[in-house]
Amino acid sequence: MSVRSLSATLALSAVLLGVGAPLASARTSTYELPGDPVASGGSKFEGIGHDVRTQRFYVSETTGGEIHRGSLRSAAATEWLQGDGTDGRWTARGVTVDSHGHVYVAGGPNGIDHPGAPDLWVYDRDGKLLAALPTGVPNAFLNDLVIGPDGAAYVTNSNAPQVFRVAEKHGRWTIRTWVDATATIPTQSGFNLGGIVLSPDRRALVVAQGNVGKLWRFDLRTGRVSTIDSGTADLVNADGLVQDGRTLWVVRNSSRVLTTLRLSQDGRTAQLVNATATDPQRVFTTAKLAQGRLLLVDSKFDEPVGLPPYQVVALTPPRR
């Protein structure tokens, strides 16, 4: 075992419960991602989607916008969609997959850096482009996505307190501003709204505002936005969110911590369960739950040039 692999295994087994109790049940493995050679600038990554039906996962590359696809049964992913301007995509952030196998890709600053370019794309399982959508909203940074109970995708804007809704009707795909919470959520310096999941009762969205360490509840029926009471939990640098029943895992990127919360059924409160130190040599951005394990994206955001190996790390997450 390499020094790095040993370090990763040991770091992922440390649970911060105030006394540093070990997480004896942790089980880790890695999936290799393709990427650009270091001489060409290397690669960095952010989002991940999981297709429950096929047990495939999709990872976005911020440096170029490539989308890579892997299988839980294979140690290495392959490039699925080219980047560098393919379908107007030079970068990519959040990824999610709906029950029909549609793969949604959020473009982050794609439309900012390339005015007039799409902010979001939808593909089928075969990689056929179904939609390339601009929001029409200035300075929109589309970050993360979740599929709602209505089958639509809900997408966060990290540059403003907005959530967009992406839907298809009679073969026509649209994106619109679903809720603008400017009157409720102050925009702060840095990345604002990011990770997004459903509340356990599926009647609301739970959204992270990582720069200030807050969680927000967006009511799916009324659009009303309110603060989620998370008690004493430190959620600064909250990035990706993963929800399973009443368990909510918060991936706190540069803090290098995976925080576990217990949500109320309606998503109005969240109680701290534990905080798990992650590998100090990695910055995880987000994750998806697949066959009982979390698949975490090693972003390489802490490196001036993203150096291989490029990986997704899988581990059995803490629950209590």
C-alpha positions as CSV (number, residue, x, y, z in Angstrom):
1,M,0.0,0.0,0.0
2,S,1.4,3.4,-0.9
3,V,2.0,6.1,1.8
4,R,-0.9,8.2,0.2
5,S,-3.3,5.2,0.3
6,L,-2.4,4.4,3.9
7,S,-2.9,8.1,4.8
8,A,-6.3,8.1,3.1
9,T,-7.4,5.0,4.9
10,L,-6.3,6.3,8.3
11,A,-7.7,9.8,7.8
12,L,-11.1,8.5,6.7
13,S,-11.4,6.4,9.9
14,A,-11.1,9.3,12.3
15,V,-14.4,10.5,13.7
16,L,-14.5,13.9,15.4
17,L,-16.9,13.4,18.3
18,G,-15.0,15.8,20.5
19,V,-12.8,12.9,21.7
20,G,-11.5,11.6,18.3
21,A,-13.2,8.2,18.5
22,P,-12.2,5.8,15.7
23,L,-14.6,4.8,12.9
24,A,-13.8,1.1,12.9
25,S,-16.4,0.2,10.3
26,A,-15.0,2.5,7.5
27,R,-14.4,0.7,4.2
28,T,-12.7,2.5,1.4
29,S,-11.8,2.0,-2.3
30,T,-11.1,4.2,-5.2
31,Y,-12.3,4.6,-8.8
32,E,-9.8,6.1,-11.3
33,L,-10.9,9.0,-13.5
34,P,-9.3,10.0,-16.8
35,G,-7.9,13.5,-17.0
36,D,-5.5,15.8,-18.8
37,P,-1.8,15.4,-18.6
38,V,0.0,17.7,-16.2
39,A,1.9,19.2,-19.1
40,S,-1.5,20.3,-20.5
41,G,-2.7,21.8,-17.2
42,G,-4.0,18.8,-15.4
43,S,-7.6,18.2,-14.4
44,K,-10.0,19.2,-11.6
45,F,-13.4,17.8,-10.8
46,E,-16.5,18.6,-8.9
47,G,-19.9,17.0,-9.4
48,I,-21.2,13.4,-9.4
49,G,-24.4,11.7,-10.4
50,H,-25.6,8.1,-9.9
51,D,-27.9,6.1,-12.1
52,V,-29.6,3.7,-9.7
53,R,-30.9,1.5,-12.6
54,T,-27.5,0.9,-14.3
55,Q,-25.3,1.5,-11.3
56,R,-23.2,3.9,-13.3
57,F,-21.8,7.2,-12.0
58,Y,-21.0,10.4,-13.8
59,V,-18.3,12.9,-12.8
60,S,-17.9,16.4,-14.1
61,E,-14.5,18.0,-14.9
62,T,-14.3,21.7,-14.2
63,T,-11.2,22.1,-16.4
64,G,-12.7,21.6,-19.8
65,G,-16.2,20.4,-19.0
66,E,-15.7,16.7,-19.8
67,I,-18.1,14.2,-18.2
68,H,-16.7,10.9,-17.2
69,R,-18.7,7.7,-16.6
70,G,-17.8,4.7,-14.4
71,S,-19.4,1.6,-13.1
72,L,-19.5,0.4,-9.5
73,R,-18.1,-2.9,-10.8
74,S,-15.1,-1.4,-12.6
75,A,-12.0,0.3,-11.1
76,A,-11.7,2.9,-13.8
77,A,-14.1,5.4,-15.4
78,T,-13.8,6.6,-19.0
79,E,-14.6,9.8,-20.8
80,W,-18.2,9.8,-21.7
81,L,-18.7,13.3,-23.1
82,Q,-16.0,15.5,-24.5
83,G,-15.5,19.1,-23.3
84,D,-13.6,22.1,-24.5
85,G,-16.6,23.6,-26.2
86,T,-18.6,20.5,-27.0
87,D,-22.3,21.5,-26.9
88,G,-21.1,24.9,-25.7
89,R,-19.6,23.4,-22.6
90,W,-16.2,24.5,-21.3
91,T,-16.7,23.7,-17.7
92,A,-19.2,21.6,-15.6
93,R,-20.2,21.4,-12.0
94,G,-23.2,19.5,-10.4
95,V,-24.5,16.3,-12.0
96,T,-27.6,14.3,-11.3
97,V,-29.6,11.5,-13.0
98,D,-33.4,11.1,-13.0
99,S,-35.5,7.9,-13.0
100,H,-35.5,7.9,-16.9
101,G,-31.7,8.0,-17.1
102,H,-31.6,11.6,-18.1
103,V,-28.2,13.1,-17.1
104,Y,-28.4,16.8,-16.0
105,V,-25.2,18.8,-16.0
106,A,-24.9,22.2,-14.3
107,G,-22.4,24.6,-16.0
108,G,-21.2,26.7,-13.0
109,P,-19.8,29.8,-14.6
110,N,-20.0,28.5,-18.2
111,G,-22.4,31.2,-19.3
112,I,-20.4,33.9,-17.4
113,D,-17.1,33.0,-19.0
114,H,-18.7,32.5,-22.4
115,P,-21.6,34.9,-22.8
116,G,-24.5,33.3,-24.7
117,A,-23.4,29.8,-24.0
118,P,-25.7,27.3,-22.1
119,D,-25.8,27.1,-18.4
120,L,-27.2,23.6,-18.2
121,W,-27.4,20.4,-20.4
122,V,-29.5,17.3,-20.4
123,Y,-28.4,14.0,-22.0
124,D,-29.9,10.6,-22.4
125,R,-28.1,7.4,-21.3
126,D,-26.6,7.1,-24.7
127,G,-25.1,10.5,-24.5
128,K,-27.5,12.2,-26.9
129,L,-28.0,15.8,-26.2
130,L,-31.6,16.6,-25.3
131,A,-31.3,20.2,-24.2
132,A,-28.7,23.0,-23.8
133,L,-30.3,25.7,-21.8
134,P,-29.3,29.3,-20.9
135,T,-31.0,30.7,-17.8
136,G,-31.2,34.3,-19.2
137,V,-30.2,35.4,-15.7
138,P,-27.0,37.6,-15.6
139,N,-24.0,36.2,-13.7
140,A,-25.8,32.9,-12.9
141,F,-23.4,30.2,-11.5
142,L,-25.4,26.9,-11.7
143,N,-23.9,24.7,-9.0
144,D,-25.9,21.6,-7.8
145,L,-29.1,19.8,-8.7
146,V,-31.7,17.5,-7.3
147,I,-34.7,15.8,-8.9
148,G,-38.0,16.8,-7.2
149,P,-41.1,14.6,-6.6
150,D,-42.6,16.3,-9.6
151,G,-39.8,14.9,-11.9
152,A,-38.3,18.3,-12.5
153,A,-34.7,19.2,-11.6
154,Y,-34.0,22.0,-9.1
155,V,-30.7,23.8,-9.5
156,T,-28.9,26.2,-7.2
157,N,-27.3,29.5,-8.1
158,S,-24.1,30.2,-6.2
159,N,-24.0,33.9,-7.1
160,A,-27.5,34.8,-6.0
161,P,-30.1,33.2,-3.6
162,Q,-32.0,31.6,-6.5
163,V,-33.2,28.1,-7.4
164,F,-34.0,27.3,-11.0
165,R,-36.4,24.6,-12.2
166,V,-35.7,22.4,-15.3
167,A,-38.6,20.5,-16.8
168,E,-39.7,18.8,-20.0
169,K,-43.2,18.9,-21.5
170,H,-44.1,17.3,-24.8
171,G,-40.5,17.0,-25.7
172,R,-39.6,20.7,-25.0
173,W,-37.2,21.4,-22.2
174,T,-37.3,24.7,-20.2
175,I,-35.4,26.3,-17.4
176,R,-36.8,29.2,-15.3
177,T,-36.2,30.9,-12.0
178,W,-38.4,29.0,-9.6
179,V,-37.6,31.0,-6.4
180,D,-35.7,34.2,-5.9
181,A,-35.0,34.5,-2.2
182,T,-33.2,37.8,-2.3
183,A,-35.5,39.2,0.4
184,T,-34.7,36.3,2.8
185,I,-31.1,35.1,2.1
186,P,-28.4,37.7,2.2
187,T,-25.8,37.2,-0.6
188,Q,-22.3,37.0,1.0
189,S,-18.8,37.0,-0.5
190,G,-17.8,33.7,-2.0
191,F,-20.0,30.7,-3.0
192,N,-23.5,31.0,-1.6
193,L,-26.1,28.4,-2.5
194,G,-24.6,25.0,-3.3
195,G,-25.7,21.5,-2.3
196,I,-29.3,20.7,-2.6
197,V,-31.4,17.6,-1.6
198,L,-35.0,16.8,-0.6
199,S,-36.4,16.8,2.9
200,P,-37.3,13.4,4.2
201,D,-41.0,14.0,3.6
202,R,-40.2,15.2,0.0
203,R,-42.2,18.4,0.5
204,A,-39.2,20.8,0.6
205,L,-35.7,21.4,-0.6
206,V,-32.8,21.5,1.8
207,V,-30.1,23.9,0.5
208,A,-26.6,24.6,1.8
209,Q,-25.1,28.1,1.9
210,G,-21.5,27.1,2.5
211,N,-19.8,30.5,2.8
212,V,-21.8,31.2,6.0
213,G,-22.5,27.6,7.1
214,K,-26.3,27.7,6.9
215,L,-29.0,25.4,5.7
216,W,-32.2,26.7,4.1
217,R,-35.6,25.1,3.5
218,F,-37.5,25.9,0.3
219,D,-41.1,24.7,0.5
220,L,-42.0,23.0,-2.8
221,R,-45.6,23.9,-2.6
222,T,-45.4,27.6,-1.6
223,G,-41.8,28.5,-2.5
224,R,-41.4,29.9,1.0
225,V,-37.8,30.0,2.3
226,S,-36.8,29.7,5.9
227,T,-33.7,28.9,8.0
228,I,-33.2,25.3,9.1
229,D,-32.2,25.2,12.8
230,S,-29.0,23.2,12.8
231,G,-28.1,23.9,16.4
232,T,-24.4,24.1,17.2
233,A,-23.3,22.2,14.0
234,D,-20.4,23.9,12.2
235,L,-21.4,23.8,8.5
236,V,-18.9,26.4,7.1
237,N,-17.7,25.2,3.7
238,A,-20.7,23.0,3.3
239,D,-20.7,21.9,-0.4
240,G,-22.4,18.7,-1.5
241,L,-25.3,17.3,0.4
242,V,-26.5,13.7,0.5
243,Q,-29.8,12.7,2.1
244,D,-30.9,9.2,3.0
245,G,-34.1,9.1,5.0
246,R,-33.6,11.4,7.9
247,T,-29.8,11.2,7.6
248,L,-28.1,14.2,6.0
249,W,-24.3,14.1,5.1
250,V,-22.7,17.4,4.5
251,V,-19.4,17.4,2.5
252,R,-17.4,20.4,3.8
253,N,-14.8,20.7,1.1
254,S,-11.8,22.7,2.3
255,S,-12.6,22.1,6.0
256,R,-12.0,18.4,5.1
257,V,-14.9,17.2,7.2
258,L,-17.9,15.0,6.6
259,T,-20.7,16.1,8.9
260,T,-23.6,13.9,9.7
261,L,-27.0,15.4,10.7
262,R,-30.3,14.1,11.7
263,L,-33.1,15.9,9.9
264,S,-36.7,16.3,11.1
265,Q,-39.2,14.8,8.7
266,D,-40.2,18.2,7.4
267,G,-36.6,19.4,7.1
268,R,-37.1,22.3,9.5
269,T,-34.5,21.2,12.0
270,A,-31.2,19.3,11.8
271,Q,-29.4,17.8,14.8
272,L,-25.6,17.1,14.8
273,V,-24.8,13.4,14.9
274,N,-21.0,13.5,14.3
275,A,-18.3,15.0,12.2
276,T,-15.8,12.8,10.4
277,A,-12.3,14.0,9.4
278,T,-11.6,13.2,5.7
279,D,-8.2,12.7,4.0
280,P,-6.1,15.8,4.7
281,Q,-4.5,15.4,1.2
282,R,-7.9,15.7,-0.6
283,V,-10.6,18.3,-1.0
284,F,-13.9,16.5,-1.5
285,T,-16.6,18.6,-3.1
286,T,-19.7,16.4,-3.2
287,A,-20.9,12.8,-3.1
288,K,-23.7,10.4,-4.0
289,L,-24.9,7.3,-2.1
290,A,-24.6,4.1,-4.1
291,Q,-25.2,0.6,-2.7
292,G,-24.7,1.8,0.9
293,R,-21.4,3.7,0.2
294,L,-20.7,7.4,-0.4
295,L,-18.9,8.1,-3.6
296,L,-16.9,11.3,-2.9
297,V,-15.2,13.4,-5.6
298,D,-11.6,14.3,-5.1
299,S,-11.6,17.7,-6.6
300,K,-7.9,18.6,-6.7
301,F,-9.0,22.2,-5.8
302,D,-6.2,22.5,-3.3
303,E,-3.5,22.0,-6.1
304,P,-2.5,24.8,-8.4
305,V,-2.3,22.2,-11.2
306,G,-4.5,19.1,-10.6
307,L,-2.1,16.2,-10.4
308,P,-3.0,12.5,-11.0
309,P,-4.1,10.1,-9.7
310,Y,-7.6,11.5,-10.4
311,Q,-10.1,9.6,-8.2
312,V,-13.5,9.1,-6.7
313,V,-13.2,7.7,-3.2
314,A,-15.9,5.3,-1.8
315,L,-16.5,4.7,1.9
316,T,-19.2,3.4,4.2
317,P,-20.5,6.6,5.9
318,P,-21.1,7.1,9.6
319,R,-24.8,7.3,10.6
320,R,-24.7,7.7,14.4
